[in-house]
Structure formats: C-alpha cells, structure tokens
Amino acid sequence: MRRLTTALMLGTAMIVTPAVTAQAAPETFAPLAEQISDSVVNITTSTTVAARQDGPMMPQIPEGSPFEDFFRDFMDRNQGPSQPRRSQALGSGFVISEDGYIVTNNHVIEGADEINIEFFNGEELPAEIIGTDPKTDIALLKVTSEAPLQPVPFGDSNDAAVGDWVMAMGNPLGQGFSVSAGIVSARNRALSGTYDDYIQTDAAINRGNSGGPLFNMDGEVVGVNTAILSPNGGSIGIGFAMSSNVVTKVVDQLREFGETRRGWLGVRIQDVTDDIAESIGLEQASGALITDVPEGPAMEAGIEAGDVIVSFNEQPVEDTRGLVRRVGDAPVGETVPVTVYRDGEQIDLDVTLGRREEAEAVPASAEVDAPEEAQEEDILGITVAPLTDEMREQLGLESGQDGLAVTDVAQDSEAYEKGVRAGDVIAEAGQEQVTGAADLQDRIEAAQDAGRRSILLLIRREGDPRFLALPLE
C-alpha cells in the first residue's frame, strides 16, 4: 500500500486533502490462476457445411470439339458434385455448477451439430445446449460427468471499478488454456445490442477467448469475454466482457425455462434531448420519450405517444437504455407503477407487463415527389404537402394515415441539420395532429406565443416514429 497526503499551510490553519489510496499490483497472479483453472473450459464445435447443389462448372467447349468428351470425363471422374464437409470453431467457457452447467457465448456454439468440452485436466465431454440468448450473446450448456465439477461463482459487476485488476482465461487462437491480466478500462459500454452492459478491459482477449470468464481478484466472474475492437483481428487492448449482472439474469432464465422471458412494455421510445425538453416544458433532459404506442400493455394502461416516462417501478428513468434494461428485467405479468410527464403534469399509471416480442419487419418505403395537384408550402425550410392516397402507398402508410409529406428540405435549414429529409411524414406538431400546412403553421405560432424556442415534431420515416425539436429562431 502507498498513501499520499498533501497539506497546505495558510497562516495558523492547515487544510488536509483526503488521503488517496492506491492498490499495488499483485506480485503474481499464479494463486488465482491455479484456483480457477479447473473451472475454465475449452470449447470445440463441429458444423456440417452443406454441399453445393450446382456442382463444379463445366468449361465452355465448342460443341462437336474433339476435347468435349475428354473434359466431360475429367469433370465426372475428378470433380464430381461437391460433398458436405465439417467445419470446426473454437471458444471458451466456464463451469457454474457441480452438476455440469457451463456458460459461454451464443456465437461460439450457434449452428453447431456437435459441442465438445475440454477441461484443464485433459478430460473431454460432449455438451448439449440448454438455451441461448442472441440479444446478450449468452448460451448455457450442460455436460454429464461422473464426478462433481468445480464451479466458479459470479461476482457483482457493479462493484468492478475502473482501474481494478482483472484476469481473463480462455483458449485464444486455439492455443489452449491461457491467462492474461489487465484492468477495468471502462464500465457500462454499449456495442450494438439492446441490453448491452459491457466491461471494457485491456487484458489481452483474442479469437477463441469468446465465452471465457473475466475474473476479479477474489476469483469471481464479473464478465463474459465477448468482443474486441481491433483493426487487424488481434488484441490491441480494447476488449469487452458482458457484465455478470446481465449474465446471471439470463442464465437463471435459460436454466429454468430454456429461453429468456423479459418484460414487455409495448412502446417505441427515444432519448430526451435538451431542445426536446425545452419544447415540452420539461425541466431536465431525462426520461424516455414515447414515439408510438402499438396495441399492448402500455396502450391498455393509458400511456400515449408524446408522454415522457420519468419513473418505472418507483425508480427514476434517466434514458431509454436504462428503461429498456429495467423493463426487460421485470417479471412477465407483473403490474408496475409508471409515472409519465404529459402536458406539464406527472401522471401515475399501473402497467401489467407482457412478454417482449420481436419487432415486426418494417415495410420498405421510397422518397416521394408530391403529385402536382397537392399544394406545397415552405415552412421553416421544409416543403410540405398534404398526404394523398398515392403518397400513402409509396410511403407504406396505412390507409387514412394523416400528416404532412415532406417533399423537400433546404440544406441550409435547421430542419436539415436536425435530420428531416424528403419522404418523411410530419404526423404531429406541438403534440397535436396536423393534416395540412395551416395546422403546422398554427402550432408554430402557438409555440412562439408561449415563448418556446422550439417546437416538437413527430416524424415518421419508413414506419418508424421519432420526435425532434425544431428551433423556431
């Protein structure tokens, strides 16, 4: 341990800053490596790759050529229809129970016909898939062993602080059991998944480490090594491990149900920006702004598009990411209190959560040029026209869908900077529906009279709604 203390004398007074304590680097990681080695496994998967149905291509030989029969016989004899072949992949994992449950990444075993588990002592066992969760890239396997296996415990990933020592163990590049060490470089990283909560580390992680554990110095798993950021495919000290607090919830559900069962609120949401908060009179830019409420739990509870969810299950909502994770962690069928901000007031509602469903495919759309008979007007750099049946068909909208079609946007306008594009549909302005240019102009004037510096627009693009605050100055 090394303690650093700084003091400053001012006259007869002495001001002492709080002591800063730094933890020295371990002299060796050997005891920890020995402690956990029997719990970490190498994973080899085999997959059958289907044969090509069309077979090899016959060289183009002029009909009647003396070489025609020769080439046909050669192709039939030496390069007949291609045969199915076996493809192998490598990864890592770790034991979480004496009776043989093993955690790894979904992408390690996805599509595998056979899964083989190799232990540190050289023993090999076949494994079966209990369940997978592509959203967090976690899979749960099971092996049958005559002797109890040596499990490792999960730790609380929230206790893993930036700068803490961590150790990774796995099967990098097929080299077998290897250990690397580093520190927690960052917390709460998101890559591309809905439920991402990654620990970033500079411990060396390479291909083959996927699914392996990231340990704290107490021998507890605080993350599952999943991805690296690299321009060349090798470790450059930017690796990501899914946090244990996410993994444990997934594993518990896979173990009990063979699948995940996440809560479902049934809304489309976006973050509240400063200008959006100002446009609706919200004091702080926090919460989750609802852009659409399809049929489901939220609609049944009375939640509306334009509401801002500021509290879920009596916990404040900072942003959309936090809300999605909190809803997903809530039990299916549970009734939870939800507080929304609407028209300057907070409204308390009770929502009975459903089970999260996969988003439906969004129909393709195309940019639209307004028919000549549709009267266009330019407002704040946006050229708009009332929706016609032809426009609705081109934009993939439902029959009777109201709004204003955006036919052009001036590239030097605030609207263009905010992302408004031709082909968008303005469905609401100032949280009220608009069907014509006059409606939009009225909403703008009302916002200006109220002293607003921006107006909230509900924009639909390819069926996907989102709010944006358009400056009025």
N, C-alpha and C positions, 0 to 999 in steps of 0.2 A: 504494500500500500504506500502511496505517496500523498501527503496532504499539503496543499498550497494555501497559504494565508497571506492576505495583503492588508496592511494597516496604513492609515493616513492620519498624521497628527495635525490638528487645527487648534492652535492655542493650547488650552489645557484639556481639550476634548480629543478623544481618539475614536475614530469610526472604523469598525472592523467589518469587512465584507464577509458574507457566508463562506465557509470553507468549501472548497471544491475537491471532491474525492474522485480519483481515477483508479480503475481496477487494472492491475498489471496483467500483462499477457501470461497465459498459462506457460509454465516451464515445458510441459509436454501434454499432448492430447492422448497419449498412449493408454492411460487408465480408462478414459471414456470410450476409446475405440474398442478396447477389449471388452468393456461392459456391454456394448450394444451389438457387437459383431454377429452373435448368434441369432439376432432378430432381423437382420437385413438380408434380403434375398436377391439373387439374380433371376430375371425372368426371360425365357426364350419362347417365342411364339412361332407357330408354323401356319401358313395360309396357302391354300391351293389357288393358284392363278389359272383362270380358265384358258383353254386353248383358243387360238384364233380360228374363227369359223370359216374364213375365206381361204385359209391356207396360203402358201407362197405364191408369188406371181410368176406366171409363165413368161419367159422372154418373148418379145414380139418377133416372130419368124414369118417371113412371107409364105403364104400358102403354096404348097407344092415344092417348097425348098427341099433339097436332099438332106438338110440338117433338121427338118421338122421332127422326124421320128426319133432322132438322136436326143434332142433336147427334152422331148416328152418322156422318153425312157429314163433319162438322167434325173428329171424332177421327181418322177414317181418313185425311183429307187432310192435317192439320197435326200430328198427334201419333201417328203410326203406331208400330209396335214400335220400342223404343229400339235404337240401333246401338252396336256396340263402339266404344270410344274409347281414345285413347292418354293415358297418364299419365306424367309425367316427374318425375325426382328428381335431386338434385344431391349431390355429395360430393367428397372429395379423395382423393389417393393419392400414392405416391412410387415412383420407379424404383429397383430394386435390382440391375439387371444391364444390361450394354450390349446384350444381345440381346432386351430388351423385357419382362422380368418386372416387374410392378407390384403393390405391396401396398396394400390398402385394407380397409375394414370389410365384413363379410359383409352387414350390414343396408343398406349403400349399394347393393349390386347384387342383393340377394335378389329373385328372381322377375322379373328384368329380361329382356326379349326382345332389347334392343339396348344396348350399352355403348359410349359414345364418350369417348375420352381427348383432352383438350386440353392442349397443352404451353405453356410460358411464351412461346415464340416465335410462338404462334398456330397451329402445326400441329395437325391433328386426325387421329386414327387410331381405327379400331374395335378393340375388345378382345374376347377370348374368356376364359371362366372356366376356369382350370386346376384349382382346387379351393377348397373353403370349409370353415371350421370354426366352426359356430354357437356352440360352447362358449366360445371365446375371441373370437368376433365378428371373425375374420380371414378375408380372402379373397385369393387370388392370381390375378392376371390376366396376360394376355400380349398384346402388340401386335407387329406386324411392321413394322419400319422399315428403310428403305434405308440410313440412316446409323446408326452406333452411338449409343446413348443415353447420357446422363450419369447414372450411378448414384450413390447416396449409401450410405455404409457404416453398418452397425449398430454402436452402442457397447454397452458393458457397463452395463446399467441398475443393477446393484448398486453401481456407482461414483457414481451420481447421489445426492448427499446433500441432505438437507433444507436449503434455503437457497441451493442452487446456481441460477445463472441458466439459463433455458431459453427457447427460441424456438419458436413454432408458426407453420406456414404452411399455407394452405389456401384454401378457397372459401366463406367464411362468407356465408350468406344469398344465395348466388349472385352475390356482388359481384366474383368473380374473385380473382386471386392477392393475398392479403393476409397481412401478417406481424403477429404480436403477441408480446410478450415478458413474462416473469414469472419466478417462482422455483418450485422444487420445494417444495410446501407440506407434503406428507406422502408416505410410502412404504408399500408393501405394503397398499394399500387393497383391500377386497373389496366388491363390489356384490351380485351375485346368482349369479354363475357358480361352477362347481366349481373352475376353475383360475384364478380371478381373482388378479391381482397388478398393481394399478394404481398409477401415479404420479399423485398429486394435484398440480395446479398452479393458480396464479392467472392464468396467461397467458389472455387472452381467447379462449374457444372457443365458437362458436355453431353453429347448424344449418348444415350444409354443410362444416364443418371435419372431420366424421367421416371417418376413414380417413387423414387427413393426418398428417405426421410431427411429433414433438416433438424438437427438436434440443438437444444440449448446445453449449457454446461452441466445441467442436472440429469442429462440423459433422457430428456423428454422431447417428444416430437412437436415442434412448433410450426412445421410446414411440410408440404409435399412438393419436392422439386419438380417443376413442370415445364419451364420455358427459359430460354436465354435470348438476349438481344446481342446479335453479332453480325458483322458484315461478311464473315467468312465461314460461319457454321461452327467455329470453335469458341471456347470461353474467352471473353475479354473482361471478365469481372462484373458482368451485369446479368445475374440470374434471378429467377423468380420462383418462389415456393408458395403454393396456396396455403393460406393461414389455417392453423389447426382448428380454430373456432368455426370455420366454414366446413372443414373436412369432417369433423366429428358429427355435426348435424346430418350431413349427407350419409355418412357411414351408418349411423344409427337407423336411418330410414331404409337404406339398402338392406341392412341386416334383418330388419323386421318385415319389410314389405317386398323386397326385391326391386324396388323402384323408389323414386323420390315423390313426396306428397307435400307440395308447397301451397301456402295460402294464396288466394287469388282475389284481388280487389275488383278488377274489371274496369280499369281506366287507362287512358293514354295520358302521359304526363310530360312535362318539360321543366327545366330549372327556371327559377325566378331571377331575372337579371335586375340590375339597378333601375334601368329605364322602365322595365315592366312594373316593378314595384311602385315607381313614381306614378305611372299611368293609371294604376288602380287604387292608389292611396294607401298602399301597404308600407308600414314604417321601415321594415327591414327586408332586404332581398334574400329571403329564405323561404323554405317550404317547397311544395311541388304543385305546379300549376296544371290543372286538368284541361286537356285539349279536346278530349272526346270521352263520352260515356256510353259505350255499347250496352246492349242488354246483359245484365249480370248483377252481382251483389251491390255494386255502387249505385246503379240506377234504382234498384229496389229500395235502397236506403235514402234516396233523395239527393244524392250528390249530382251536381250539374257541371257541364263544361264551363270553364271560367272560374270555378272555385279554386282556391288555393288550400291544399291540405297542410295545416300548420302543426297538427298533432295526430299521432296514431298510437292507439293503445296507451294513452296518457304519457307518451314520450314525444318531445318536440321533434319536428321533421326539419332537417337542415337543407336537404336537397333531394332530388329524385333518386339518386343512388342509394341513399340511406333508407328512403321509403321502400324501395323495391326489396332490399335485403330484409327489412323488418317485416314486411308483409309475407315474404317467402318463408321466413322462419316461424310465422304464426301457424297454429294448427288449423287444418281444414275444418270448417264447420263452426269455428269459434266466433262468438259475437264480440266485437271490439268497439270501443268508443273512438270516433274520428271527429276532429274539430276542423272545420273549414272556414276560410275567410271569404265572405261574399257581400258585396255592396257595402263595404265599410264595417261589417259586423262579423263576429265569430259565432258560428252555429255548430252545436253539438249534435252528432248523429251516431246511431249504432248500426254497424255493418256486420252481417253474418258472412264470413269469408267462404268463397268457393275454392275449388281446386284449380290451380293455374293451368291454362290450356295454351297450346301452341298458337302463335299468331297466324291468322289466315293469310293466304297469299294475297299480296296487293296487286290489283289489276294494273296492267301497263297502261300508260297514257301518252299522249303526244302534245307538243305545243300546238296552240290553236290560233288561227287567224280568224278574227270575228267576221261573220258574214256582212256584206255591205249594208244590209237592212238594219243591222244592230248599230245604234247610235253610240259612238265612242266619245269619252270625255277624258281630259287630262287633269288629274288631281294629285298634287304633291309629287309630280314626276312619274305618276303611274297612269297609263292609259287603260281605262276600264270600259267594259260594255256589259249590259245585262246578259245573263245566261240564256241561251236558246237550246232547243232540243238537240240540234246538231252539235253544239258545243258540249252538252252533257254527254252525248255519245262518244265524242272524241276524247273527252277527259275521263271517261269511265265513271261518271257520276250517276247516281240513281235518278230515275225519272221524277221530276218535281223538285229536285235539289235547287234551292235558291242561292243567290250570291251574285258577285260581280266577277266576270272573267277578266284577268289581266292579259291584255294583248300586247303591251309593250311597257318597258321601264327605261327611263332615261338613265344612262350610265353615270351621269354626274349627280344623280339624285341621292338623297338619304335612303330612299326606299331600296335602290340598287345596292347600296352599302350594307343594308340590313338583310339582303338576300332575297328580296322579292324578284320574281322572274316571270316572263311571259309563260302562260299556261297555268299559273296559279289561280286560285279562286278565293276571293275575299268573302268569307261567309258572315263575319261579324265585325263590327267596329264599335269600340266603346262598350263591348259585351252586349250589344244588341244586333239583331239580324239586319242585314242590308240586302235589298233586292234591286236597287237602282243607284245611279250616281248621286241622285239627290239625297238618298238616305246616308250615303257616305259623307257627303258634304255637311249634312245636318249634324252628324255625330262629331265631325271635326270642329264645327263651330261650338257645339255644346262643351267639348273638352277645353277649347280656348276660353270660353266664358267662365269655366270653372277654375281657370288658372293652371291647367295642365300644360306641361311642356311636351307631352307626347300623347299618342292615342294607341290603345291596344287593339290590334287587328288579329282576327282568327283566319289563318291562311290554310287552305287545303291544297296539297300537292300529291298527285298520284294516290289519292285517298287517305293520305296521312296528314292529320291536322297539327298545327303548331301555332302558338301565339308569338307575336313580335310587337315591340313598342316602336311606333314610327314617330320620330321627332316632328314637332309642328313649327319649329322656329327656323 
